Amino acid sequence: MAFLIHRTADGEDIKLPVTTKPIVLGRGIETDIRVDDEEVSRAHCAIWLENEKFVAKDLRSRNGTYVNDQRVNEAELKPGDRIRIGHCEFVLEGDVASKGVSTIMREVEKEMMGDQGKGFRTILREVVKQVPSSKPKKSPSVPPR
């Protein structure tokens, strides 16, 4: 999973998970992360996960959004990238938590149809081996009435 991290002046880290729902940064009270800086617009920029890529988009701010000191309208982000609005800096840490369903399906289809084509049962066996086993818990018995 990826997080947008901001270190406050007190040295405290504020972490917000980056998902497909945009995180809006700005000075306005309706934003997800409120930045108290006169150089930051009310709704300054948004950051989200789209098609297994992280995206930062400037929301027509007055003073711009910067990724690694480059002004951007929209940019693909990578872990470690620094996003700056006004005097405030954020860092993207982590990566895509897991592959999307469509990616997994493409990979499985490729394995099944390729030169070394694996059958459905072989792939299912490999998947089952990767699932952690746990013994089912006994449910408490309730005496009959």
Backbone bond lengths (Angstrom), bond angles and torsions (degrees), N, CA, C in turn:
res aa  C-N    CA-C-N  psi(-1)  N-CA   C-N-CA  omega(-1)  CA-C   N-CA-C  phi
1 M - - - 1.446 - - 1.525 108.50 -
2 A 1.316 116.01 151.03 1.457 121.03 -179.42 1.523 110.06 -111.18
3 F 1.331 114.53 150.64 1.456 120.98 179.86 1.517 109.83 -131.70
4 L 1.320 114.94 145.59 1.446 121.95 170.08 1.520 105.07 -95.42
5 I 1.331 116.40 121.73 1.466 120.75 -172.80 1.519 110.70 -119.51
6 H 1.329 114.63 135.30 1.468 121.36 174.69 1.523 107.67 -128.39
7 R 1.312 116.46 127.92 1.459 120.93 176.96 1.522 108.18 -94.38
8 T 1.330 116.54 121.07 1.462 121.63 -179.25 1.529 110.23 -76.31
9 A 1.323 115.67 170.05 1.462 121.12 178.55 1.531 110.92 -61.33
10 D 1.346 116.86 -26.65 1.467 121.97 178.65 1.527 112.16 -78.12
11 G 1.342 117.72 -5.21 1.455 121.65 -178.03 1.517 113.52 87.92
12 E 1.325 116.93 5.25 1.464 121.32 179.08 1.530 109.44 -84.76
13 D 1.346 116.87 137.97 1.457 121.60 177.11 1.520 109.71 -93.07
14 I 1.312 115.10 129.13 1.460 121.28 172.40 1.518 105.40 -101.89
15 K 1.332 116.89 121.81 1.468 122.07 -177.15 1.521 109.41 -118.46
16 L 1.316 115.00 131.11 1.453 120.88 176.24 1.524 108.28 -128.37
17 P 1.341 118.39 126.21 1.464 119.25 179.82 1.523 111.06 -66.37
18 V 1.323 116.42 138.98 1.464 121.99 177.99 1.521 107.31 -95.45
19 T 1.337 115.49 119.13 1.458 121.87 -179.48 1.527 108.89 -128.27
20 T 1.309 116.00 -167.30 1.464 119.98 178.51 1.526 111.20 -73.18
21 K 1.314 117.92 -15.83 1.473 121.30 175.42 1.528 107.37 -83.16
22 P 1.335 117.69 121.61 1.471 119.48 -177.72 1.531 112.99 -60.15
23 I 1.321 115.20 139.55 1.468 122.92 171.19 1.519 105.12 -95.70
24 V 1.319 116.98 118.78 1.461 120.70 -179.56 1.525 108.65 -98.61
25 L 1.341 114.99 126.68 1.459 122.25 178.16 1.516 108.39 -106.13
26 G 1.313 117.22 138.61 1.458 119.68 177.23 1.512 112.80 172.61
27 R 1.320 114.53 -176.25 1.460 122.40 -177.79 1.526 112.31 -87.14
28 G 1.344 117.13 -19.87 1.463 121.60 -175.91 1.522 113.59 -72.36
29 I 1.318 115.35 156.89 1.470 120.37 -179.01 1.526 112.31 -73.13
30 E 1.333 118.14 -17.15 1.462 121.30 -179.29 1.527 113.43 -85.36
31 T 1.324 118.38 -0.72 1.468 121.71 -177.60 1.527 111.15 -81.32
32 D 1.343 115.13 161.68 1.465 120.57 177.65 1.527 110.77 -76.23
33 I 1.336 116.45 -38.62 1.463 121.25 175.26 1.524 106.74 -123.09
34 R 1.318 115.41 116.43 1.467 120.97 -177.80 1.528 108.75 -91.62
35 V 1.338 114.53 125.71 1.458 121.86 -178.37 1.527 107.72 -113.28
36 D 1.312 116.13 115.50 1.462 121.20 -178.39 1.527 109.32 -87.07
37 D 1.336 115.41 83.46 1.454 122.20 -176.81 1.526 107.08 -151.22
38 E 1.313 117.14 125.55 1.473 121.78 -177.60 1.529 112.90 -63.96
39 E 1.328 117.62 -19.17 1.465 120.25 178.86 1.525 112.65 -85.71
40 V 1.328 116.76 -2.25 1.457 122.48 -179.47 1.527 108.76 -101.37
41 S 1.333 115.53 133.11 1.467 120.82 177.89 1.528 110.15 -73.68
42 R 1.349 115.72 164.55 1.469 119.62 -179.08 1.528 111.31 -57.15
43 A 1.312 117.52 -48.89 1.474 122.97 172.37 1.520 104.59 -120.95
44 H 1.311 116.93 98.27 1.464 122.30 -168.03 1.535 112.92 -89.30
45 C 1.332 116.23 -54.07 1.470 119.83 179.94 1.521 109.85 -152.57
46 A 1.329 114.81 166.55 1.465 120.63 178.34 1.529 108.46 -131.79
47 I 1.332 115.24 149.35 1.462 121.90 179.55 1.524 107.40 -134.45
48 W 1.342 116.37 134.30 1.461 120.36 -179.42 1.523 110.94 -158.40
49 L 1.326 114.86 173.49 1.456 123.58 177.57 1.528 107.78 -103.73
50 E 1.341 116.41 126.00 1.463 121.16 -179.73 1.520 109.02 -139.12
51 N 1.324 116.27 123.03 1.467 120.90 179.89 1.522 112.25 51.11
52 E 1.324 115.84 46.37 1.458 123.29 177.58 1.528 113.64 63.52
53 K 1.341 116.85 24.05 1.467 122.16 175.42 1.524 107.86 -132.49
54 F 1.327 115.02 145.82 1.457 120.14 176.82 1.523 108.76 -89.30
55 V 1.329 115.77 138.33 1.461 121.30 -176.21 1.523 109.54 -128.62
56 A 1.337 115.61 139.18 1.461 122.19 170.62 1.522 106.81 -119.53
57 K 1.326 117.05 133.09 1.459 120.95 -179.25 1.524 109.36 -133.29
58 D 1.319 115.07 127.62 1.458 121.09 174.96 1.531 107.53 -72.97
59 L 1.310 117.41 135.33 1.465 121.61 -178.29 1.528 110.58 -100.23
60 R 1.320 115.35 50.53 1.474 123.67 -178.96 1.532 111.29 56.12
61 S 1.330 114.25 46.09 1.459 119.82 179.13 1.523 110.16 -72.41
62 R 1.302 115.74 158.10 1.460 121.23 -179.62 1.518 112.23 -71.72
63 N 1.343 117.74 -40.13 1.470 121.26 -173.92 1.519 114.99 -107.18
64 G 1.320 118.07 3.51 1.460 121.20 172.72 1.515 115.72 85.85
65 T 1.326 112.55 160.73 1.458 123.13 175.76 1.519 106.79 -114.56
66 Y 1.326 116.35 135.91 1.469 121.33 -176.60 1.522 110.00 -120.36
67 V 1.323 116.08 132.58 1.461 122.36 173.65 1.520 106.17 -116.72
68 N 1.323 115.53 117.19 1.470 121.89 -176.45 1.527 110.97 50.92
69 D 1.327 115.77 46.63 1.470 125.23 176.59 1.528 114.55 68.10
70 Q 1.334 118.28 12.93 1.467 122.33 175.24 1.519 108.48 -110.38
71 R 1.331 116.95 127.35 1.467 119.93 178.23 1.529 109.03 -69.56
72 V 1.337 116.20 133.25 1.462 121.04 -177.01 1.530 110.53 -133.38
73 N 1.335 115.10 150.85 1.465 120.89 167.91 1.521 108.54 -90.94
74 E 1.339 114.78 -42.28 1.460 122.00 175.39 1.517 106.98 -151.55
75 A 1.339 116.04 141.13 1.462 119.25 -177.92 1.513 110.43 -150.28
76 E 1.332 115.27 146.69 1.458 120.87 171.47 1.524 106.72 -81.74
77 L 1.324 115.83 133.09 1.460 121.28 -178.51 1.517 110.73 -103.58
78 K 1.320 114.39 150.78 1.460 121.67 174.54 1.525 107.50 -125.17
79 P 1.336 117.36 153.68 1.458 119.07 177.48 1.527 110.63 -52.77
80 G 1.326 115.47 135.23 1.460 121.50 -178.62 1.520 112.88 97.93
81 D 1.333 117.86 -14.78 1.473 120.15 179.22 1.525 110.21 -65.82
82 R 1.339 114.76 145.00 1.462 122.54 178.54 1.520 108.71 -105.18
83 I 1.322 116.61 128.99 1.459 122.69 178.70 1.529 106.42 -112.68
84 R 1.344 116.39 124.80 1.467 119.77 -178.62 1.513 109.87 -121.87
85 I 1.336 114.65 131.07 1.463 121.95 170.76 1.523 106.29 -129.14
86 G 1.310 116.62 128.28 1.465 119.75 -174.66 1.518 109.42 57.62
87 H 1.338 116.08 -130.36 1.470 121.33 178.67 1.526 112.12 -97.18
88 C 1.311 116.92 8.97 1.460 121.89 -172.88 1.535 110.45 -106.40
89 E 1.344 115.86 133.51 1.462 120.03 -178.53 1.530 110.73 -120.42
90 F 1.329 114.86 140.89 1.454 123.54 177.28 1.519 108.01 -123.67
91 V 1.332 116.40 154.38 1.463 120.98 177.67 1.523 107.69 -127.71
92 L 1.337 115.66 138.08 1.453 120.91 174.98 1.521 107.60 -90.20
93 E 1.331 116.48 123.61 1.463 120.88 179.12 1.518 109.64 -124.79
94 G 1.324 116.54 147.10 1.454 121.68 178.85 1.513 110.08 97.16
95 D 1.327 115.53 -163.56 1.458 120.18 178.65 1.513 109.50 -152.02
96 V 1.333 116.18 -174.78 1.450 120.37 179.14 1.523 106.96 -62.41
97 A 1.325 116.32 128.45 1.464 121.27 -174.16 1.511 112.86 -59.99
98 S 1.273 116.90 -45.88 1.453 120.39 179.89 1.513 108.73 -154.63
99 K 1.299 115.19 164.78 1.452 119.92 -179.74 1.519 109.11 -69.68
100 G 1.297 115.18 149.13 1.449 120.04 175.86 1.521 110.37 -73.06
101 V 1.314 116.10 160.45 1.456 121.49 -178.69 1.523 111.08 -57.57
102 S 1.332 117.17 -42.94 1.464 119.67 -178.14 1.533 111.18 -63.27
103 T 1.331 117.49 -37.99 1.465 120.66 178.31 1.525 110.55 -65.60
104 I 1.320 116.89 -44.67 1.461 120.94 179.44 1.528 110.40 -61.81
105 M 1.325 116.79 -43.12 1.466 120.41 -179.86 1.528 110.89 -63.22
106 R 1.341 117.19 -41.35 1.476 120.35 177.53 1.520 110.75 -61.62
107 E 1.335 116.77 -43.08 1.464 120.49 -179.34 1.524 111.39 -64.26
108 V 1.328 116.95 -42.89 1.461 120.80 179.36 1.524 109.86 -64.87
109 E 1.329 117.02 -44.67 1.462 120.86 179.43 1.530 110.43 -60.26
110 K 1.337 116.12 -41.27 1.467 120.68 179.42 1.534 110.37 -62.35
111 E 1.335 116.51 -42.36 1.459 120.35 178.96 1.516 111.55 -64.92
112 M 1.328 116.76 -38.16 1.467 120.11 -177.46 1.526 111.84 -74.85
113 M 1.330 117.69 -33.50 1.455 121.45 -173.96 1.520 113.82 -97.48
114 G 1.316 118.00 -11.65 1.460 121.58 -175.71 1.521 112.65 -67.05
115 D 1.334 115.69 179.95 1.463 122.04 -179.75 1.528 111.39 -58.23
116 Q 1.314 115.57 -38.67 1.465 121.18 -179.84 1.525 109.28 -95.75
117 G 1.315 117.66 32.69 1.466 124.39 -171.83 1.517 114.77 -38.67
118 K 1.304 115.52 121.14 1.459 121.29 175.72 1.526 107.49 -91.60
119 G 1.290 115.79 146.38 1.454 120.08 176.79 1.512 111.20 -81.79
120 F 1.298 115.30 167.09 1.462 122.01 -179.65 1.523 111.14 -57.03
121 R 1.333 117.10 -44.58 1.467 120.44 -177.85 1.531 111.73 -64.31
122 T 1.319 117.51 -38.31 1.467 121.10 179.17 1.521 110.17 -63.88
123 I 1.332 116.40 -46.40 1.467 120.04 179.83 1.524 110.35 -65.21
124 L 1.320 117.60 -42.41 1.462 120.93 178.62 1.523 110.43 -60.53
125 R 1.329 117.57 -41.98 1.460 121.89 178.30 1.529 110.48 -60.23
126 E 1.352 117.29 -42.29 1.467 121.29 179.37 1.522 110.90 -64.67
127 V 1.316 116.56 -40.33 1.468 120.45 179.53 1.517 109.93 -64.98
128 V 1.327 117.16 -45.66 1.457 121.62 -178.56 1.528 110.72 -61.53
129 K 1.334 117.86 -37.53 1.460 120.99 178.35 1.522 111.80 -61.81
130 Q 1.335 116.99 -30.25 1.460 121.06 -177.29 1.524 112.91 -82.39
131 V 1.324 117.50 -16.20 1.460 120.96 -179.17 1.516 108.64 -78.44
132 P 1.347 117.17 125.71 1.462 118.89 -179.69 1.527 110.23 -64.30
133 S 1.326 114.63 136.45 1.462 117.54 179.75 1.516 109.23 -90.12
134 S 1.299 114.35 144.01 1.458 119.77 174.66 1.518 106.95 -146.25
135 K 1.290 114.45 138.56 1.454 118.84 -179.74 1.517 108.18 -73.65
136 P 1.327 117.14 137.46 1.461 118.79 178.97 1.520 110.48 -64.11
137 K 1.308 114.90 140.40 1.455 119.94 178.94 1.520 108.60 -78.77
138 K 1.319 114.76 141.42 1.456 118.64 176.49 1.518 107.79 -74.24
139 S 1.311 114.89 132.87 1.453 117.84 176.13 1.520 107.99 -82.58
140 P 1.312 116.36 146.82 1.456 118.13 -178.68 1.528 109.35 -63.80
141 S 1.301 114.14 137.30 1.461 117.43 179.64 1.519 109.90 -83.47
142 V 1.300 112.46 140.14 1.467 119.00 178.74 1.525 107.53 -109.59
143 P 1.304 117.50 124.23 1.471 119.28 -178.58 1.535 110.86 -64.77
144 P 1.318 117.48 142.97 1.470 119.68 178.51 1.519 110.60 -65.39
145 R 1.324 114.95 152.55 1.484 119.28 179.84 1.477 111.64 -92.93
